[in-house]
Amino acid sequence: MELTEIPLLTKKVKDNINQVVVGQEETVDLLLVALISSGHVLLEDVPGTGKTLMAKSLATSLAGDFKRIQFTPDLLPTDITGIHFYHQQQGEFEFRAGPVFTNVLLADEINRATPRTQSSLLESMEERQVTIDGNTHMLAQPFLVIATQNPIESQGTFPLPEAQLDRFMLKVHMGYPSKEEGLTILQRFKQSNPLDTLSAVLSIDEIVTMQGLYSQVTISDDVLSYLLDVIEKTRTHEQIALGVSPRGSQALLKAVQVYALLQERTYVIPDDIKQMAKPVLGHRIVLAKRIGVKQGDTDEVIENILGLVPVPTEPEKE
């Protein structure tokens, strides 16, 4: 497979998802960025905006396994990772794998589970493995976690700590559809659910191959320096108490490389960094506690940072 083939393959996935989900082209791009760069996605929006439908549509478009976990306060870590149970007929313990052993895992309403259960995903998201009773079990490749959460409810929820948020490459807000899109949704779903007839258009081997190729996308020294300047500014900005870590800068580099590919380029330009800055960096910064400033204002602060950092005028195309 060549780099130039990747946009053609991803377009097949986009077209497939568009048979179910109306609009949301940017969200689909971000999910593909996470998939190809081996990242994970946190979908945050009010109920009924199509978060679960989007995750299911992507999973159905891939020829792999899909599992869904409904997170609740009584969910246990072993309900996610699996457990060793005693097999009486064989007279020995046997491992029963949990739903985390899949290609695409939908963690629905992840903030409704206790911190102990949330933390059970940390090792699997970062290291692609699960350790149970001293035994390490490797996860399948590819492995993508799509978690959803509702930002407007606080009762009965447990906010994700910074360590858990940092495991997500992207945090995505879907938003409400326009009136025209809303009309299309009603017309499309009035008789049946188009998800029921959706089929896979991308094989597991193709995904794994793309995951090994995207790093060949070039980024000039000037553009790489611009990326680092944006990261550095998050650490010195007066409205930010905690800036982006080196893990965040690596996530931004991977994201812009894949995003450039989706735009049918084999090189990164500054606009790619501007496009990916909010979904990659927004959940990784902690704003300084000031009157009238909320954590949800991070997009405005990032927009301000992008306006302050000088942009390279003529990025080198390699």
N, C-alpha and C positions, 0 to 999 in steps of 0.2 A: 504493500500500500504506500502511496505517495502522499505528501502533505496536501497536495492540491485535490486529492480525492475526499478529504475529510469534510469540506463544506457540502459536497454532493450527498454524502451519507447523512449528515445532520439535517439537511433540508428534507430528506425523506421522513425523518422523525418529526420535524416541525409540521409538515403537511399532515402527517398522521394525527398528531395531537390536535391540530386545528379542526379536524373532523368532529371533535368533542368539545374542546374549550374554545370559546369565542373571544377573540382579541388576545391579550396577554402575550404578545410576541416577545416582549422584553423578558417576561418571567420565564418563558420557554428557553430563551437564550441563556439565562442565568443557570437554569437547571442543567443544561447541556455543558456549560462551563464547569460546573461542579462534577458532573459525571466524567468528563474527559480528563480533568485534572485530579481525579481521585479525591475530591473534596466532599463536603456534606452541606446540606441546605436547611436553614430554619425559615419556614414560611410563617409569617406573623400577620394576621389580619382578623377583622371581625367575623363572626360566624356567617356562613352562607355565601362567601365570596368565591368558593370553588377551590379551596386549598387541597382538600382530599381528592377531589375530582382531577385536579392537575397532577397530583402525585400518581394516582392510579393510571392516568392516561400515559404518562411517561413510562411507568413500569410495564404496561401492556405493550408499548411500542418496542420494548426490548425482549429478546428471546431468552429471558432468564427467569429466575425465581423471584417471587414477590411475596412479602409477608407484611401484615399490618398488626400493630399493637395499640389497643386503646389504653392509654395511660390513665390510671385511677389511683387514689390514695392507698388502696390496699394491694396494689401491684408489687410483687416481690422481685428482687434482682434475678432470682432463679427462673422467674416467669419469662425473662428476656434471654438469659444466657443458656439455660438448660440445667440439668441436675443429674447426679449419679444416683441410680436407684438399685435396690437389691433385687436381682432376678432369682426367684426361688427355684425355678426349674433348673437353671444353670449353676446355682450356688455361688454366684459372684455378682459384683456390682457392674452395672452397665450404664453407659452415658446416653442420656436422652437429650438431643440437641434442642435448644430453644429457637424461637423465631429469628434471632439475630443471625443465624446461619442461612443467609439468603443473599441475593444480589442487590435487591432494592428493599429497604426496610422503611415502612411508614410508621413513624412514632407519633400517633395522633394525640394532640393535647398533652404534650410532653411535660408541661409545667403543672399538671395535676398530680403527678407522682411525687413521692417523697424524695428528698435529696439523696438518700441511700440508693434508691432505685435509679434515679437519674445518673448517679455516678457509675452504675454498672455498665453504662454505654461508653465510658471514657476510654477504656483500654481498647475496645473493639473499634471505635472511631479513629483513634490515633495509630494503633499498631496493627490493626486488621487481625486481631487474635483475641481469644478468650481463655483466661486461666481459671480453672475450677478444680478445687481440691489438689492443687499443686500440678495439675496436668494442663498443658497448653494445647489449645485446639485452634488451628488456623482457619480463618474465614475464607469464603469463596471470593473469587475475583471476577468481575469488579464488585465492589461493595459500596453502596450509596445509602446514606441515611437522610431521609426527608422528614424533618420534624415539624409539627404545626403547633401553634399556640395562639390563644385568644388574648389580646392585649388589654381588653376593657374590663375583664373580670379579675378580681383579686381574692374573693372568698373561696377557700378550698384549693388554692393554688400555692405552688412553691417556686418563686422566681429562680431562673437558672443562674447559678453563680458564674463569675467571670471565667473561671477555669473551664466550665462546660461550654459557655458561649464561644470561647476561643477555639474550640474543636470544630465549630461550624465555619466553613470557608466563607459562606454567604448568608446574609440575612435579607430576606426578600419580602416586600409588601406588595400585595396584588392590587388592592383598591377596588372601587366599584366600577362596573361597566358603564359605558355611555348609554344614552337612550336607544341609539341604533343597535348597539351590541345587545342591550337588554331585550329588544324586540327579536333579534336573531336567536337568542337563547330560548325564548318562549316558543318560537316556531320550531326550533330544533328538538326540543324536549317534550313537546306537547303530546306526542304519540308514543315515543319509546326513548330509551337511553342509548345514544350512539356508542357509548363505551362498550355495550354488550357485543357489538359487531367489530370492534377494533382488533387488529391483529399485529403481530410483531413485524418490524421492518428492519431491525438491526440485530445482528447476531452477537453473542458474547465474545467470540473471537475478534470481531471487528472492533468492539469497544476496547478490549485489552490492547489491540494493536494501536488504536488511536491514543491510548494512555501512554504508550511508549514512544510516540512520535511527536506529540505536541511541543516538547521541549526543544525541538529543532527550529521553532519559530525564533527568528533573530530579533534582538533588541540592541540598538546602538548604544554606545557609551553615554551619549548626550541624553537619550531618553531614559536610560537606566539611572543616570544621575538625577534626572527630574523626578523619577519615581521615589528615589531615596530622599530627595528634598521634601516631597510631600509627607513621607513618613516622619522625617525629622521634625517637621513643623508641628505635627500632632503632639510631639513631646515638649514643645516649648510654647505652644499657644496658651494665652492667658486664660482662656475659658475651659481648658482641658486639665484635669487633675492627673489622669493616667493616660499616657499616649500608647501608640501601637508598638507591640513587641516585635522582635525579629521574626517570630513565626508569622505575624501579620504581614510583614514585608514580603516574605516568601510566598504567602498566599496571594498577595496582590500581583506578584510577578507571574505566578502560574495562571492566574485568572486572565491577565491581559494577553498572555500568549495564546490561550485558547480563544479568547474573544476576538483577537485579530484573525484567527483562522476562520471563525464564523462569519467574519466580514470579507472572506475570500482574499486575505493577505497572508503572506508568510513572514511579515515583519511587524513590529509594534510601533505605533505612533502615539503621541501624547494624548490624543482624543480617547484612545483605548483606556488609558489610565484614568482620565476624567470620568469615563463612563462606568468604570468598575470601582471607583474609590468609595462611593457610598455603600453599596452592598457588601463590600469586603471589609471596610474599615469602621463603618458606623457602629457596630456592636462591640468593637474592640477598644473603644475609647470611653473613658468615664469623665463626664463633665464636672467642673468645679462646682461646689454647692453655693449657689447664689440665688438671691431672691428673683423669682420669675423665670428661672432657668430649669428646664426639665430634661431628663435623659432623652426624651423623644426629639429634642432639638439638635441632635448630633448631625443631621443632614445639613442644617443651616451652617453649623460650624465647619463641616467639611467643605461646603460650598465656599465659605469664606477663605479657607486654606488654599483651595484651588485658585482663588482669585489673587492670593498673595504671592504664590510661588511662580517665578518667571518660567515661561514655557519655551523650550528650545524652538528656534525659528525654522531651522532646516534639518529635521532629523535625517540621519544617514540611512539610506535604504540598502540593505545588504542582500 
